[in-house]
Amino acid sequence: DARTKMNFEENIIKRQNSSEYFDTVIGHIEDIVIGEEFQRMVNQFMECYYYEFEPGEENKIVYTEIYQKYTNMIEAHIVEHLNRKMSCFDMDLFAMELENKKTQLDGEIFELLYTLTDFLAFQDMVLDYKAFKEGAYDDLSKGISV
């Protein structure tokens, strides 16, 4: 059938240009995560759950539950937006490319993406947010005059 043939051809094109495909997806994800809607969603999530986490404490079962809510929320948001922007978005292919390139990639966008696959990266992010909320980080802008 024509639809199967088109999907087959789309998959061949994606695999041939996997690096270009990966870069395109990353560009779209960057656009998504700098958006107000995404920032608000993540901040609301952090506000709801950061108090549950304690530094240096053994992992509680509730941490896993919160992590699953986070990954489901972020993935659903990103996939929904990518499906609107790209007719041939394939999460499995993208995840495979991300894993293959893990040692070569650096930057805020990849730190965010790793929080979706690495619980410890997520936990560090939540604990950093908690430290910031509780004033444990010094405000680096104090004492700076323009």
C-alpha positions in Angstrom: 0.0 0.0 0.0 1.2 3.5 -0.7 1.3 4.7 2.9 3.6 1.8 3.9 5.8 2.5 1.0 6.0 6.2 2.0 6.8 5.3 5.6 9.5 2.9 4.4 11.0 5.6 2.2 10.8 8.2 5.0 12.7 5.8 7.3 15.4 5.3 4.7 15.8 9.0 4.3 16.0 9.5 8.1 18.7 6.8 8.4 20.8 8.2 5.6 20.7 11.7 7.0 20.6 10.7 10.7 23.1 13.4 11.7 21.2 16.1 9.8 17.9 14.7 11.2 19.4 14.7 14.7 20.5 18.4 14.3 17.1 19.4 13.0 15.4 17.7 16.0 17.8 19.4 18.5 17.1 22.8 16.8 13.3 22.3 17.3 13.8 21.1 20.9 15.9 24.2 21.6 13.0 26.3 20.3 10.5 24.4 22.5 12.5 24.6 25.8 13.3 28.3 25.5 9.6 29.0 25.1 7.6 30.6 27.9 5.1 27.7 28.0 7.8 25.1 28.6 9.6 27.2 31.2 6.4 27.8 33.1 5.6 24.1 33.0 9.0 23.0 34.4 8.9 25.8 37.1 5.4 24.7 38.2 6.6 21.1 38.4 9.7 22.1 40.5 7.5 24.2 42.8 5.3 21.2 43.4 8.0 18.7 44.2 11.4 20.2 45.1 10.6 20.0 48.9 10.4 16.2 48.7 14.1 15.9 47.9 16.9 16.0 50.5 20.6 16.1 49.6 22.7 13.1 50.6 19.6 11.1 51.5 18.9 7.6 50.2 16.6 7.5 47.3 13.0 7.2 48.4 10.3 5.5 46.4 8.6 8.9 46.0 11.6 10.1 44.1 11.0 7.5 41.4 7.3 8.4 41.2 8.2 12.1 40.8 10.8 11.3 38.2 8.3 9.3 36.2 5.8 12.2 36.3 8.6 14.6 35.1 9.8 12.4 32.3 6.2 11.7 31.1 5.3 15.4 31.2 8.5 16.6 29.4 8.5 13.9 26.8 4.8 14.3 26.0 5.3 18.1 25.6 8.3 17.8 23.4 6.9 15.0 21.3 3.6 16.9 20.8 5.5 20.0 19.6 7.9 18.0 17.4 5.0 16.1 15.7 3.6 19.5 14.8 6.9 20.7 13.3 8.1 17.5 11.7 5.9 15.1 9.7 8.5 12.3 10.2 9.6 12.7 13.8 10.6 9.3 15.3 11.3 9.3 19.0 13.0 5.9 19.0 15.4 7.0 16.3 16.1 10.3 18.1 16.7 8.5 21.4 19.1 6.1 19.8 21.0 8.9 18.2 21.1 10.8 21.5 22.5 7.8 23.3 25.1 7.2 20.5 26.4 10.8 20.7 26.2 11.1 24.5 29.9 11.5 25.0 30.2 14.1 22.2 27.4 16.4 23.3 27.6 19.4 25.7 25.3 22.3 26.6 22.2 23.1 28.4 19.9 21.4 25.9 21.7 18.1 26.4 21.7 18.5 30.2 17.9 18.8 30.0 17.6 15.8 27.7 19.8 13.7 30.0 17.4 14.5 32.9 14.9 12.4 30.9 17.1 9.3 30.8 19.3 9.7 33.8 17.7 9.8 37.3 20.8 11.2 38.9 20.9 14.1 36.5 17.2 14.8 37.4 17.9 14.6 41.1 20.8 17.0 40.8 18.6 19.4 38.9 15.9 19.3 41.6 18.5 19.7 44.4 20.0 22.7 42.6 16.5 24.2 42.3 15.9 23.5 46.0 19.2 25.1 47.1 18.3 28.1 45.0 14.8 28.4 46.5 16.2 28.1 50.0 18.9 30.7 49.4 21.8 28.2 49.7 23.3 29.8 46.6 24.8 33.3 46.8 23.3 35.8 44.5 26.2 36.4 42.2 24.7 39.7 41.0 25.1 41.4 44.4 27.9 43.9 44.4 27.9 44.3 40.7 27.4 47.9 39.6 27.0 49.1 36.1 
